[in-house]
Amino acid sequence: MPDSAAKSPKVAVVLSGCGVFDGAEIHESVFTLLALDRHGAHYQCFAPDVEQAHVIDHLKGEVTEGETRNVLVESARIARGVILPLSDYDPADFDALAFPGGFGAAKNLSTFAFDGADCQVNADVAKAVQGTVAADKPIAALCIAPVFMAKLLDGADVTIGQDEGTASAIEAMGAHHSATGHVGVVVDPKYKLVSAPCYMLDSTISQIADGADAAIEALLAIVEDGVAVR
């Protein structure tokens, strides 16, 4: 891949469906893509080609019995159809990787919503994260997404804001949690991992936009400099 100094950085963005309660959080996803574009990066969306854990009626907040949806197909709604299966992701083709949040990160990309610290991580997600770390390239994880970083990356330093229950589960998985407020960002220099709480805090939509922008700015600074500074 050409030197990122000579070409705009290219970032893979992994979605987990479409809708906060059973997929990717739409605001976080859109603001992540917007921040990448505004900071001069190109992006390609990916999602695992698997069935959702379940389907939630977002008006009633209840599980819709007997209905199934595909994570890749639903994620295509946000990506305007321009999306690839996560199994196609190759770290060699990108400068960085980013995961917006939403319950899909804890239900479809992992089983954290159901199993807590004993969760499993989707095989394609695990391969993407571990491959990116092995390639010495940075990753951003927003909202609840840092929980599966804690599962995959031993001793990682992350934030999900201030939720004590989730922070305790992160610590139980062998990672370290740092409490943050709105627009807070934690950078783990060992893994070049950027995390930000976004909707894990009670936030306004403008605070979500600012939080996503701060995370992407930190991510791209690592791409540019090649190092992560806490």
Beta strands, then each sheet from edge to edge (+ up, - down):
strand 1: 10-14
strand 2: 42-47
strand 3: 56-57
strand 4: 62-63
strand 5: 83-85
strand 6: 96-99
strand 7: 139-142
strand 8: 157-158
strand 9: 176-177
strand 10: 186-188
strand 11: 193-196
sheet 1: 5+ 2+ 1+ 6+ 7+ 11+ 10-
sheet 2: 3+ 4-
sheet 3: 8+ 9+
end
